[in-house]
Amino acid sequence: NAGVTQTPKFRVLKTGQSMTLLCAQDMNHEYMYWYRQDPGMGLRLIHYSVGEGTTAKGEVPDGYNVSRLKKQNFLLGLESAAPSQTSVYFCASSYSHLGGRDSPLHFGNGTRLTVT
Amino acid sequence: KQEVTQIPAALSVPEGENLVLNCSFTDSAIYNLQWFRQDPGKGLTSLLLIQSSQREQTSGRLNASLDKSSGRSTLYIAASQPGDSATYLCRFNAGNMLTFGGGTRLMVKP
């Protein structure tokens, strides 16, 4: 029972490098989200998707791109990493929309990214 | 903009104590509120989801209450154990946006 799986778990990048974080869920959830968690800032929504082939901006989308080519996967891309993107990134999924009554979020274990 | 506040930021109690964690929100147009625990280096694990029409939800030693009029939710942990040590976060759902509180870091000492 995998739930939400994120890869990689850790990554160190140099400024200007690019990378893609992968999120996979096996619960047939329509909705997927990417958050970043920083000390003193809490969890902030980067981008989200309400279904295969769709993406939308969240609270802090700048510097990131996402793709949802398959329902079970949600990719987060950094085209040119900056030190300000040093953070822990969490993927989450839910069965129904943000406003759904039975919409508990299920989280992955996170990716710790350091940009030097 | 919705603000979700959790006070205190950190709490240390001896094993066996009953304790209450607080989550305050400024927008009364709540859809539901979810409590999570986060262990160091891990993701968030859902504990309880309480709908706007509900006053409380219980799971084992945990009880979450919701008071929309005062803009407050509490998470009650009975007979705390060292294994309860974690960061507890609340998430406010206004229907169009989810807002997380900053969390309360709980340490239960044996």
Chai-1 contact restraints between the chains, C-beta under 6 A:
chainA,res_idxA,chainB,res_idxB,connection_type,confidence,min_distance_angstrom,max_distance_angstrom,comment,restraint_id
A,G42,B,F100,contact,1.0,0.0,6.0,A-B,restraint_1
A,G42,B,G102,contact,1.0,0.0,6.0,A-B,restraint_2
A,L43,B,F100,contact,1.0,0.0,6.0,A-B,restraint_3
A,F90,B,G43,contact,1.0,0.0,6.0,A-B,restraint_4
A,L98,B,L98,contact,1.0,0.0,6.0,A-B,restraint_5
A,G99,B,Y31,contact,1.0,0.0,6.0,A-B,restraint_6
A,G99,B,G95,contact,1.0,0.0,6.0,A-B,restraint_7
A,P104,B,Q34,contact,1.0,0.0,6.0,A-B,restraint_8
A,P104,B,S46,contact,1.0,0.0,6.0,A-B,restraint_9
A,P104,B,L49,contact,1.0,0.0,6.0,A-B,restraint_10
A,F107,B,G43,contact,1.0,0.0,6.0,A-B,restraint_11
A,F107,B,L44,contact,1.0,0.0,6.0,A-B,restraint_12
A,G108,B,G43,contact,1.0,0.0,6.0,A-B,restraint_13
A,N109,B,K42,contact,1.0,0.0,6.0,A-B,restraint_14
A,N109,B,G43,contact,1.0,0.0,6.0,A-B,restraint_15
A,G110,B,G43,contact,1.0,0.0,6.0,A-B,restraint_16
